[in-house]
Amino acid sequence: MPSCRICNHSNASMSSYCSACGAALEDGPPSPYADGPDGTSAAEKTPPVSPGDAQILDLLRGGKKIHAIKLYRDKASCGVRDAKDYVESLASRHGIAAVSSGGCAVMLMLIFAVLTLVTVATVSMNSL
């Protein structure tokens, strides 16, 4: 079980990030909160993380933003917009990039492709 160099929390063996503070573990990618040139320690830069936020951060790191929003909604008993704002803010504070699935753009491209095929088929039938 790797121990976090920031908070000394013992983590699961397959973890890349500390489940208590969100810092990168030694064999994982470098932490965005590593000691900086201004002399501040990583612990001073790391935003505090509650156990619930650690679960949300794990989901976000796994690309499961919708699951993270649902989890926060269940825990905080709030609306979708408030949960989305909170989860996006938490991700931003911990240097997690927003993952966009391109939902509407993909759907529009699919509709365009189907309409194009229907048009081509109609024109081909009319020319026979």
WOZI-V69998 format. One record per pair of residues at least 4 apart in sequence whose C-alpha atoms are under 8 Angstrom apart, sorted by the first residue. I is the first residue (numbers start at 1). J is the second residue. If there is no record, write none. Layout:
I|J  I|J
//
This chain:
1|10  1|11  1|12  1|13  2|10  2|11  2|12  2|13  2|25  2|26  3|8  3|9  3|10  3|11  3|25  4|8  4|9  4|10  4|11  4|18  4|23  4|24  4|25  4|26  5|25  5|26  6|21  6|23  6|42  6|43  7|20  7|21  7|43  9|18  9|19  9|20  11|15  11|18  11|19  15|25  16|24  16|25  16|27  16|28  16|29  17|22  17|23  17|24  17|25  17|28  17|58  18|22  18|23  18|24  18|25  19|51  19|54  19|55  19|58  20|49  20|50  20|51  20|54  21|46  21|47  21|48  21|49  21|50  21|54  22|49  22|54  22|57  22|94  23|31  23|33  23|46  24|28  24|29  24|30  24|31  25|29  25|30  25|31  26|30  30|34  32|94  32|95  33|42  33|43  33|45  33|46  34|41  34|42  35|39  35|40  35|41  35|42  36|40  36|41  36|42  40|44  40|45  41|45  42|46  46|94  47|93  47|94  49|53  49|54  50|54  51|55  52|56  52|72  53|57  53|90  54|58  55|59  55|68  56|60  56|68  56|69  56|71  56|72  56|87  57|61  57|68  57|90  57|91  58|62  59|63  59|64  59|65  59|67  59|68  60|64  60|65  60|68  60|91  60|96  61|96  63|99  64|68  65|69  65|87  65|99  66|70  67|71  68|72  68|87  69|73  69|80  69|83  69|84  69|87  70|74  70|83  71|75  72|76  72|77  72|83  72|87  73|77  73|78  73|79  73|80  73|83  74|78  78|82  78|83  79|83  80|84  81|85  82|86  83|87  84|88  85|89  86|90  87|91  88|92  88|98  89|93  90|94  91|95  91|96  91|97  91|98  92|96  92|97  102|106  103|107  104|108  105|109  106|110  107|111  108|112  109|113  110|114  111|115  112|116  113|117  114|118  115|119  116|120  117|121  118|122  119|123  120|124  121|125  122|126  123|127  124|128
//
